[in-house]
Amino acid sequence: MKYRVLNLPIYTPKKAQLMIQRFFPMVEDIIKELEDLNSLQIDLESASSVAEVSATTIARLRSVFDEKCQGIQENLKKMQKMGMFFREHPMKTGVFFVDLLGLRNSKLTWICWRFGESDVIYYHHWQQDCSKRIRLDVDDASSWNDDLDGLTFFVTA
């Protein structure tokens, strides 16, 4: 079995807030592109079911669809290299989150920001999804480990 090495930075809520501000335009772009993809998919399905639509029109729609997918994937990779993971709510379509790896009391957590929130004020446990978010305590700064640059993971390729 092949493995690849994944080095991820560790964030505190303060550092996470700075990264969200820095990457906010990219997150907005990803969400807009996802909305465009949904519309394109509907157009493509409609065009494919109508006999009068030319193969050229369908090929053009597929090409635009593929280009948008590639752009989204490139932006997601840029975010992942910085330890930021874009997710959609598991139960609510169109509700998006960015998770950043953190260590709280020496335990892995996700510092969690929901698109539309002004600040990073939630986290959730490593093995839980964003539907189990816990509000950050104002006096909680000392429980976040700030002495590590990052963690190295070995993941299957």
C-alpha positions in Angstrom: 0.0 0.0 0.0 1.3 3.4 -0.9 1.2 6.4 1.5 1.7 10.0 1.0 2.9 12.5 3.7 0.5 15.3 4.6 1.9 18.1 6.7 -0.8 20.3 8.2 -0.4 23.5 10.2 -1.9 23.8 13.6 -4.1 26.8 14.3 -5.4 28.6 17.4 -8.7 30.4 17.1 -6.9 33.7 16.6 -4.7 32.3 13.8 -7.8 30.7 12.3 -9.6 34.0 12.2 -6.7 35.6 10.3 -6.6 32.7 7.8 -10.4 33.0 7.2 -10.1 36.7 6.5 -7.2 36.0 4.1 -9.0 33.3 2.2 -12.5 34.7 2.4 -12.6 35.8 -1.3 -11.5 32.3 -2.4 -14.3 30.7 -0.2 -16.8 33.1 -1.8 -15.6 32.1 -5.3 -15.9 28.4 -4.5 -19.4 28.8 -3.3 -20.4 30.9 -6.4 -18.8 28.3 -8.6 -20.7 25.5 -6.9 -23.9 27.3 -7.4 -23.0 27.8 -11.1 -22.2 24.1 -11.3 -25.7 23.2 -10.0 -27.3 25.4 -12.7 -25.0 23.9 -15.4 -25.8 20.4 -14.3 -29.6 21.1 -14.6 -29.0 22.7 -18.1 -26.9 19.7 -19.1 -29.5 17.2 -18.0 -32.2 19.1 -19.7 -30.2 19.4 -22.9 -29.4 15.7 -22.9 -33.0 14.8 -22.7 -34.2 17.0 -25.6 -33.7 15.4 -29.0 -33.4 18.8 -30.8 -30.4 19.9 -28.8 -27.2 19.6 -30.8 -24.2 17.5 -29.8 -22.2 20.8 -30.0 -24.3 22.5 -27.4 -24.0 19.5 -25.1 -20.3 19.4 -25.6 -20.0 23.1 -24.9 -22.0 22.7 -21.6 -19.8 19.8 -20.6 -16.7 21.8 -21.3 -17.8 24.7 -19.2 -18.9 22.2 -16.4 -15.4 20.6 -16.5 -13.6 23.9 -16.4 -15.6 25.0 -13.3 -14.9 21.7 -11.6 -11.2 22.1 -12.3 -11.2 25.7 -10.9 -12.9 24.6 -7.7 -10.5 21.7 -7.3 -7.5 24.0 -7.7 -8.8 26.4 -5.1 -9.6 23.5 -2.7 -6.1 22.2 -3.1 -4.7 25.7 -2.2 -6.8 25.8 0.9 -5.9 22.3 1.9 -2.1 23.0 1.6 -2.8 25.7 4.2 -4.7 23.2 6.4 -8.1 24.6 5.6 -10.9 22.1 4.7 -14.0 23.3 2.9 -17.1 21.2 3.7 -20.8 21.3 3.2 -23.2 20.6 6.1 -24.0 16.9 6.1 -27.8 17.6 6.5 -28.3 21.0 4.9 -27.5 21.7 1.3 -25.9 25.1 0.7 -24.5 25.5 4.2 -20.7 25.7 4.0 -17.9 25.5 6.6 -14.2 25.8 6.7 -12.4 23.6 9.2 -8.9 24.3 10.4 -6.9 21.8 12.5 -6.3 22.8 16.1 -5.0 21.3 19.3 -7.2 22.0 22.4 -5.8 20.6 25.6 -3.5 18.5 23.5 -6.4 16.9 21.6 -7.0 17.2 17.9 -10.0 19.4 17.1 -11.4 21.3 14.1 -11.7 25.1 14.5 -14.9 25.6 12.6 -16.1 28.7 10.6 -19.5 28.8 8.9 -19.7 30.9 5.7 -21.6 34.0 6.7 -20.4 34.2 10.3 -18.3 37.3 11.1 -15.9 35.5 13.4 -14.5 32.1 14.2 -16.4 31.2 17.4 -16.8 27.4 17.2 -14.9 24.2 17.1 -15.8 20.5 17.0 -14.0 17.3 18.0 -11.7 15.6 15.5 -14.0 12.8 14.6 -17.3 14.7 14.6 -18.7 16.8 11.8 -19.7 20.4 11.9 -23.2 19.7 13.1 -21.7 19.1 16.6 -20.0 22.5 16.9 -19.1 23.8 20.4 -19.0 27.5 21.0 -15.5 28.8 21.9 -15.2 30.2 25.4 -13.8 33.7 25.6 -11.5 32.7 28.5 -10.4 29.6 26.6 -7.2 30.9 24.9 -4.8 29.0 27.2 -6.3 25.7 26.3 -5.2 26.0 22.7 -1.7 24.6 22.0 0.4 27.2 20.2 3.8 25.6 20.4 3.6 23.3 17.4 4.1 24.4 13.8 2.2 21.5 12.4 1.5 17.8 12.4 2.5 15.1 9.9 0.0 12.5 8.7 0.6 9.5 6.6 -2.5 8.9 4.4 -3.1 6.2 1.8 -2.4 7.5 -1.7 
